[in-house]
Amino acid sequence: MPEGPELHLASRYINTVCAGLIFSGKVEKSEVSKNPEVLFESDAYLISATSRGKEIKLTLTPLKEEKNTLPGRGRDREGLSQNGLQQPMDLVFRFGMSGSFKLTSAAELPKHAHLRFYTKDSPHRALCFVDVRRFGRWEVHGTWQPDRGPCVMVEYEKFRENVLRNLSDKAFNKPICEALLNQKFFNGIGNYLRAEILYRLKIPPFEKARTVLEALQHRKQQSPDLTLSKKVKLKQENPDLLELCHAVPMEVIHMGGMGYGPEPSDDAAAFEEWLQCYGVPGMRSLHDGNGRTIWFQVTKPVPKRSSKGSSGQEKVAKRSGRKKGKELVQGAENAKAHEARKPNTRSRRKASASQASLTNEAPAADRKRQASARRSTGAATAAPRSRRVKAE
């Protein structure tokens, strides 16, 4: 949704592209738009624009043209339209979800161009109010809405005073993320801006708005001895919430583009690079009380310590931690001792091989002794038999 910076850039774009252009004829409205007809017609008129928060005002100013002296008459005639000189007209626009302005060729009007202002020169061009979703609105002979506060960008001092003077308003009973969308006090702040502002100050989005803002009433005043440059530097280094409500939108304006550059450019990539919180991976998102999505960063709370020392739970945790640590140490020592008693695998293999070789060698020696004994016995029995044979 276009926010304050986008409307400011739109007004700057209109003043740039319409400079030197003369518009002529009727203002055309599309058949599908439910906005009012703009009953304005002039032979020659100029268009200028200004913005305030989330509103933009177009001023149509007719020109007086001098024409040739009429035949037979000795006086000049001021250029008038057939219906007489058209008076200036203000049109106040609110962009809704997708409104924007484009200067295009009259022969190739963009789709969803719901209001068209044609130039007098040839080939004709058209300044178009383009609105895809048709949530945008315009008001004929319009003025700034009275229930909108001062603009956070171009009326910063009035904006700040308006907020701090009205902190008793029920609007500040709500969470700060919801209060920042209240255009009565924060005219120009929208969904992505509130996320970026709260993220930079690490303010929880659902903190009560009055609690956050009351601290600014008692902010320590700067020393009068400081030079202007030092005061500016201190503000830049330590801005408060209301200062960021001005500074962050101005960053977007200074970045330029946002679809309103003189040449096509990759505005979306530059804008996404600038974002630190809104839609950034790793950030959380929730719906606020109005159903709008708020993006924020989750910060882990630091546990509070009792003035009398650790709480009972902390003591139990510490004791269990010491006991557990002691058991782990004892278990490790027992394991080491057990490992020390057990030979390693290589030693076990060597011992098994030695035992196997000894076991194998013992039967072999026994067999040799038994064979030797049998041979001796056999020789002893054979000798008498041979002697007996000889005797016979």
Backbone hydrogen bonds, N-H to C=O, Kabsch-Sander energy under -0.5 kcal/mol:
donor,donor_aa,acceptor,acceptor_aa,energy
4,G,188,G,-2.3
6,E,3,E,-0.7
7,L,3,E,-1.9
8,H,4,G,-2.2
9,L,5,P,-2.5
10,A,6,E,-1.9
11,S,7,L,-2.1
12,R,8,H,-2.0
13,Y,9,L,-2.3
14,I,10,A,-2.5
15,N,11,S,-2.1
16,T,12,R,-1.6
17,V,13,Y,-2.8
18,C,14,I,-2.1
19,A,16,T,-0.6
21,L,18,C,-1.9
23,F,21,L,-0.5
23,F,45,Y,-3.1
24,S,118,Y,-2.4
25,G,42,S,-2.9
27,V,40,F,-1.2
28,E,26,K,-0.6
28,E,116,R,-2.0
30,S,114,H,-1.9
39,L,37,E,-0.8
40,F,38,V,-2.1
42,S,25,G,-1.3
45,Y,23,F,-2.4
46,L,61,T,-2.6
48,S,59,T,-1.6
50,T,57,K,-1.7
52,R,55,E,-2.6
55,E,52,R,-1.4
56,I,93,F,-2.0
57,K,50,T,-3.2
58,L,91,L,-3.0
59,T,48,S,-2.7
60,L,58,L,-0.5
60,L,89,M,-3.0
61,T,46,L,-2.3
61,T,59,T,-0.6
63,L,44,A,-2.8
65,E,63,L,-0.5
67,K,65,E,-0.5
67,K,77,R,-1.3
70,L,75,R,-0.6
73,R,70,L,-1.9
78,E,76,D,-0.5
79,G,65,E,-2.8
84,G,81,S,-2.2
89,M,60,L,-1.9
91,L,58,L,-2.8
92,V,139,E,-1.9
93,F,56,I,-3.4
93,F,91,L,-0.5
94,R,137,R,-2.7
98,S,95,F,-0.8
99,G,95,F,-1.7
100,S,130,V,-1.5
102,K,128,C,-2.1
104,T,102,K,-0.6
104,T,126,A,-2.5
106,A,124,H,-2.2
108,E,105,S,-1.1
113,A,110,P,-1.0
114,H,112,H,-1.1
114,H,129,F,-2.0
115,L,129,F,-0.9
116,R,28,E,-2.6
117,F,127,L,-2.1
119,T,125,R,-2.6
120,K,22,I,-3.2
121,D,22,I,-0.5
126,A,104,T,-2.8
127,L,117,F,-2.7
128,C,102,K,-3.3
128,C,126,A,-0.7
129,F,115,L,-2.5
130,V,100,S,-2.6
130,V,128,C,-0.8
131,D,112,H,-2.2
132,V,98,S,-0.6
137,R,94,R,-2.7
139,E,92,V,-1.9
141,H,90,D,-1.5
142,G,90,D,-1.4
142,G,139,E,-1.1
148,R,145,Q,-1.6
149,G,183,Q,-2.6
152,V,187,N,-2.0
155,E,151,C,-1.5
159,F,155,E,-2.6
160,R,156,Y,-2.8
161,E,157,E,-2.2
162,N,158,K,-2.3
163,V,159,F,-1.7
164,L,160,R,-2.3
165,R,161,E,-2.0
166,N,162,N,-0.7
166,N,163,V,-0.9
167,L,164,L,-0.7
169,D,166,N,-2.0
172,F,169,D,-1.9
173,N,170,K,-1.9
174,K,171,A,-0.8
176,I,207,E,-3.0
177,C,205,P,-2.3
178,E,175,P,-0.9
179,A,175,P,-2.3
180,L,176,I,-1.9
181,L,178,E,-1.2
182,N,179,A,-1.7
183,Q,181,L,-0.8
185,F,182,N,-1.6
186,F,182,N,-3.1
187,N,150,P,-0.7
188,G,186,F,-0.7
189,I,186,F,-1.9
194,R,190,G,-2.2
195,A,191,N,-1.5
196,E,192,Y,-1.9
197,I,193,L,-2.4
198,L,194,R,-2.4
199,Y,195,A,-2.0
200,R,196,E,-1.8
201,L,197,I,-1.2
202,K,198,L,-0.6
202,K,199,Y,-0.9
203,I,198,L,-2.1
207,E,204,P,-1.7
209,A,174,K,-2.7
210,R,172,F,-1.9
212,V,208,K,-1.6
213,L,209,A,-2.4
214,E,210,R,-2.6
215,A,211,T,-0.6
216,L,213,L,-1.3
217,Q,213,L,-0.6
217,Q,214,E,-1.1
218,H,214,E,-0.7
219,R,216,L,-1.0
226,L,223,S,-1.6
231,K,227,T,-2.2
232,V,228,L,-2.4
233,K,229,S,-2.1
234,L,230,K,-2.4
235,K,231,K,-2.0
236,Q,232,V,-2.1
237,E,233,K,-2.1
238,N,234,L,-2.3
244,L,240,D,-2.0
245,C,241,L,-1.6
246,H,242,L,-0.6
246,H,243,E,-0.8
247,A,243,E,-2.8
248,V,244,L,-2.4
250,M,246,H,-1.5
251,E,247,A,-1.6
252,V,248,V,-1.4
253,I,249,P,-2.0
254,H,250,M,-2.6
255,M,251,E,-1.6
256,G,252,V,-1.1
256,G,253,I,-0.6
260,Y,257,G,-1.6
267,D,265,S,-1.9
270,A,266,D,-1.5
271,F,267,D,-2.4
272,E,268,A,-2.5
273,E,269,A,-1.8
274,W,270,A,-1.5
275,L,271,F,-1.8
280,V,277,C,-2.0
283,M,280,V,-1.9
284,R,296,F,-2.6
286,L,294,I,-1.9
288,D,292,R,-3.0
291,G,288,D,-1.9
294,I,286,L,-3.2
296,F,284,R,-2.4
299,T,297,Q,-0.5
306,S,309,G,-0.6
309,G,306,S,-1.3
315,K,311,S,-2.4
316,V,312,G,-2.6
317,A,313,Q,-2.6
318,K,314,E,-2.6
319,R,315,K,-3.2
320,S,316,V,-3.1
321,G,317,A,-2.2
322,R,318,K,-2.7
323,K,319,R,-3.1
324,K,320,S,-3.0
325,G,321,G,-2.6
326,K,322,R,-2.8
327,E,323,K,-2.8
328,L,324,K,-2.3
329,V,325,G,-2.4
330,Q,326,K,-3.1
331,G,327,E,-2.9
332,A,328,L,-2.2
333,E,329,V,-2.5
334,N,330,Q,-2.8
335,A,331,G,-2.3
336,K,332,A,-2.2
337,A,333,E,-2.6
338,H,334,N,-2.7
339,E,335,A,-2.5
340,A,336,K,-2.2
341,R,337,A,-1.8
342,K,338,H,-1.5
348,R,344,N,-2.5
349,R,345,T,-2.3
350,K,346,R,-2.1
351,A,347,S,-2.8
352,S,348,R,-2.5
353,A,349,R,-2.3
354,S,350,K,-2.4
355,Q,351,A,-2.6
356,A,352,S,-2.4
357,S,353,A,-2.3
358,L,354,S,-2.4
359,T,355,Q,-2.5
360,N,356,A,-2.2
361,E,357,S,-2.1
362,A,358,L,-2.0
364,A,360,N,-1.1
365,A,361,E,-2.1
366,D,362,A,-2.2
367,R,363,P,-2.6
368,K,364,A,-1.9
369,R,365,A,-2.3
370,Q,366,D,-2.7
371,A,367,R,-2.6
372,S,368,K,-2.4
373,A,369,R,-2.5
374,R,370,Q,-2.5
375,R,371,A,-2.3
376,S,372,S,-2.2
377,T,373,A,-2.3
378,G,374,R,-2.8
379,A,375,R,-2.3
380,A,376,S,-1.8
381,T,377,T,-2.0
382,A,378,G,-1.9
383,A,379,A,-1.7
385,R,381,T,-1.1
386,S,382,A,-2.1
387,R,383,A,-2.2
388,R,384,P,-2.7
389,V,385,R,-2.2
390,K,386,S,-2.2
391,A,387,R,-2.2
392,E,388,R,-2.1
